[in-house]
Amino acid sequence: MRAAPRRTSAPDLILGNEHELQRLFDHGVQIVYSGKAHPRDLAGKALVGKLLEAARRDARHVVFLENYDMRIGALDDARRRHLAQQPAPAARGLGDVRA
């Protein structure tokens, strides 16, 4: 995904509230992001910088896949299809993650 200004709201919303982010992490949520910014896109580059900082700070919960390409995209797609077939969190004994 291209890290463009029109797409910055989702990562900013996720990373912007430390308290809510910690609540998600306490429930086992992991964030995996991959993307690139155009060399002249300062806002996109700033977004990638925020994601890299979050990945350094919370390495168990935030992963930034660098050098994303079609091969990594195919692997990621296979991972998502596998995860979609897994039981819901409540069925795995994690309780209601919306609480």
Backbone bond lengths (Angstrom), bond angles and torsions (degrees), N, CA, C in turn:
res aa  C-N    CA-C-N  psi(-1)  N-CA   C-N-CA  omega(-1)  CA-C   N-CA-C  phi
1 M - - - 1.442 - - 1.522 108.46 -
2 R 1.286 116.35 138.63 1.454 121.28 175.23 1.523 108.54 -78.93
3 A 1.317 117.37 125.86 1.466 122.14 178.09 1.530 107.50 -78.50
4 A 1.311 116.09 90.67 1.461 122.00 -176.46 1.528 109.64 -112.72
5 P 1.341 118.05 155.13 1.464 121.01 -177.31 1.521 113.89 -53.75
6 R 1.314 118.89 -35.84 1.464 119.62 -178.10 1.523 111.36 -69.79
7 R 1.324 117.39 -13.54 1.464 121.26 -179.26 1.531 112.10 -108.02
8 T 1.302 117.76 5.20 1.465 118.96 -175.16 1.515 113.26 -76.48
9 S 1.312 118.30 -17.09 1.462 118.72 -173.77 1.525 112.52 -63.43
10 A 1.326 119.09 -40.55 1.471 120.10 -177.99 1.527 111.83 -62.86
11 P 1.334 120.42 -53.24 1.466 118.48 177.16 1.526 112.84 -62.67
12 D 1.328 117.96 -36.27 1.460 119.64 177.88 1.523 111.04 -64.20
13 L 1.328 117.22 -40.57 1.465 120.04 177.42 1.518 111.16 -64.81
14 I 1.308 116.51 -41.06 1.460 120.70 -178.42 1.522 111.26 -68.69
15 L 1.324 116.96 -46.24 1.462 120.91 -174.40 1.520 113.37 -87.84
16 G 1.335 117.80 -11.14 1.451 120.86 -172.36 1.512 115.96 -79.07
17 N 1.319 118.76 -20.48 1.458 121.65 -176.86 1.528 108.37 -115.94
18 E 1.317 116.56 97.16 1.468 121.53 -175.15 1.529 112.80 -59.61
19 H 1.331 117.49 -39.15 1.468 120.81 -178.70 1.528 110.71 -63.69
20 E 1.327 116.78 -49.41 1.465 120.40 -179.93 1.529 111.07 -67.24
21 L 1.307 116.43 -36.14 1.462 120.40 177.66 1.528 110.39 -62.16
22 Q 1.325 116.81 -42.54 1.461 120.44 178.64 1.530 111.08 -64.79
23 R 1.324 116.49 -37.54 1.476 119.56 176.00 1.528 110.70 -60.33
24 L 1.321 116.72 -42.26 1.466 119.72 177.48 1.527 110.84 -62.57
25 F 1.329 116.08 -44.68 1.465 120.23 -179.77 1.527 110.80 -62.91
26 D 1.329 116.75 -36.80 1.463 120.54 178.53 1.527 111.98 -63.43
27 H 1.314 116.45 -23.76 1.469 121.65 177.62 1.527 112.09 -94.81
28 G 1.330 117.04 8.85 1.460 120.27 175.41 1.515 115.96 88.15
29 V 1.326 117.86 10.48 1.464 120.63 179.75 1.525 109.69 -70.75
30 Q 1.311 115.73 137.89 1.458 121.86 173.27 1.518 108.37 -122.44
31 I 1.312 116.71 143.80 1.460 122.50 178.62 1.520 107.54 -110.10
32 V 1.320 115.48 123.73 1.465 121.22 176.03 1.519 106.59 -119.24
33 Y 1.316 116.02 121.91 1.455 120.94 -177.60 1.515 108.83 -130.65
34 S 1.302 115.26 141.97 1.450 120.02 173.59 1.515 107.41 -141.00
35 G 1.276 116.04 144.36 1.447 119.20 179.33 1.516 110.99 170.37
36 K 1.297 114.24 171.10 1.464 121.38 -179.77 1.517 108.11 -135.50
37 A 1.302 115.06 155.28 1.459 120.45 173.58 1.523 107.96 -112.12
38 H 1.310 115.80 144.80 1.458 119.94 174.21 1.525 107.63 -62.19
39 P 1.322 118.18 141.59 1.478 120.19 -177.26 1.528 114.33 -53.23
40 R 1.336 118.86 -29.43 1.463 120.72 -179.16 1.531 112.81 -96.39
41 D 1.320 117.57 1.00 1.468 121.91 -177.69 1.530 109.55 -90.67
42 L 1.309 116.22 94.28 1.464 120.71 -176.80 1.524 112.23 -65.89
43 A 1.334 117.53 -39.17 1.468 120.04 179.25 1.527 110.49 -66.25
44 G 1.308 117.60 -40.97 1.464 121.39 177.51 1.515 111.81 -64.42
45 K 1.334 116.03 -40.87 1.465 119.80 178.03 1.532 110.93 -66.23
46 A 1.331 117.15 -35.59 1.466 120.38 177.26 1.532 110.19 -65.93
47 L 1.323 117.10 -38.73 1.459 121.36 177.34 1.522 110.77 -62.23
48 V 1.313 116.88 -46.40 1.466 120.47 178.17 1.527 109.56 -60.89
49 G 1.320 117.85 -38.64 1.462 121.37 176.87 1.522 111.93 -61.52
50 K 1.344 117.45 -42.18 1.467 120.89 177.57 1.528 110.74 -62.43
51 L 1.317 116.06 -41.75 1.462 119.94 -179.89 1.525 111.48 -66.72
52 L 1.323 116.74 -40.19 1.469 119.88 177.42 1.526 111.00 -64.37
53 E 1.321 116.76 -40.52 1.472 120.70 178.14 1.531 110.35 -63.94
54 A 1.331 117.02 -42.59 1.467 120.44 178.10 1.522 110.35 -63.50
55 A 1.325 116.93 -38.02 1.471 120.43 179.13 1.527 110.75 -66.92
56 R 1.321 117.64 -35.26 1.477 120.50 176.75 1.521 111.07 -70.39
57 R 1.327 115.78 -41.25 1.460 121.52 -175.93 1.538 111.94 -72.83
58 D 1.312 117.50 -39.98 1.467 122.41 -176.15 1.524 109.87 -125.68
59 A 1.316 116.69 63.46 1.467 121.62 -172.19 1.522 113.19 -60.79
60 R 1.313 118.52 -26.12 1.473 120.50 179.14 1.520 111.74 -76.67
61 H 1.331 117.31 -19.71 1.458 120.13 -172.06 1.526 114.29 -117.73
62 V 1.318 118.18 -22.26 1.464 121.10 -177.08 1.518 108.66 -124.46
63 V 1.329 115.05 126.78 1.462 121.13 179.19 1.523 108.11 -125.75
64 F 1.318 116.33 131.60 1.457 121.40 174.34 1.522 107.30 -115.13
65 L 1.330 116.23 118.24 1.461 121.25 179.88 1.519 108.68 -87.22
66 E 1.314 115.85 110.21 1.461 120.16 179.59 1.521 110.27 -82.10
67 N 1.308 116.23 159.83 1.467 122.85 177.29 1.518 111.98 54.44
68 Y 1.317 115.86 42.66 1.462 122.31 179.53 1.520 109.36 -61.22
69 D 1.327 116.14 130.99 1.464 120.86 177.46 1.529 108.94 -141.75
70 M 1.312 117.09 -174.01 1.463 121.22 -176.49 1.534 112.44 -64.00
71 R 1.315 117.27 -32.95 1.469 120.46 179.44 1.532 110.17 -66.35
72 I 1.325 116.16 -46.57 1.466 120.11 177.66 1.526 109.53 -65.51
73 G 1.321 117.46 -37.17 1.464 120.94 177.56 1.519 111.86 -59.84
74 A 1.319 116.83 -41.40 1.468 120.53 178.64 1.527 110.69 -65.10
75 L 1.332 117.44 -40.93 1.461 120.60 177.15 1.523 111.10 -64.59
76 D 1.334 116.14 -41.03 1.456 120.57 179.94 1.528 110.69 -65.01
77 D 1.329 116.29 -39.74 1.455 120.10 178.51 1.530 110.88 -62.76
78 A 1.326 116.73 -42.00 1.474 120.67 177.71 1.527 110.70 -63.30
79 R 1.338 117.32 -39.41 1.469 121.35 178.54 1.518 110.59 -63.42
80 R 1.334 116.93 -43.41 1.461 119.90 -179.76 1.524 111.52 -65.15
81 R 1.327 116.68 -39.45 1.464 118.57 177.52 1.523 110.59 -63.47
82 H 1.327 117.05 -38.16 1.467 120.64 178.14 1.529 110.47 -65.22
83 L 1.331 117.12 -45.80 1.463 120.61 -179.00 1.520 111.80 -64.32
84 A 1.327 117.03 -32.97 1.462 120.62 -179.84 1.522 111.34 -65.74
85 Q 1.312 117.42 -21.27 1.459 121.21 -178.93 1.528 112.04 -91.04
86 Q 1.327 118.03 -3.37 1.463 121.77 -178.49 1.525 110.45 -80.92
87 P 1.345 117.02 155.29 1.473 119.70 177.60 1.525 111.47 -61.79
88 A 1.312 115.90 153.69 1.467 121.23 177.80 1.528 109.14 -62.41
89 P 1.353 118.79 154.68 1.473 121.68 -178.46 1.520 113.46 -52.84
90 A 1.329 119.25 -40.42 1.464 121.05 -179.39 1.528 110.52 -62.94
91 A 1.332 116.30 -35.30 1.466 120.15 179.82 1.521 111.57 -70.30
92 R 1.341 116.82 -22.91 1.464 119.98 178.34 1.525 111.68 -89.43
93 G 1.336 117.83 5.16 1.447 120.59 177.46 1.512 114.83 87.88
94 L 1.327 117.85 16.40 1.462 120.44 -178.81 1.513 111.92 -91.90
95 G 1.322 118.04 -5.69 1.452 120.15 -179.40 1.503 111.48 78.51
96 D 1.295 115.57 -169.04 1.459 122.07 -177.65 1.524 108.32 -85.42
97 V 1.328 117.80 110.57 1.461 121.27 -176.88 1.528 111.73 -75.95
98 R 1.343 117.71 -7.38 1.460 119.29 178.83 1.518 111.70 -81.77
99 A 1.312 117.75 -11.70 1.476 121.53 -175.13 1.500 111.93 -66.56
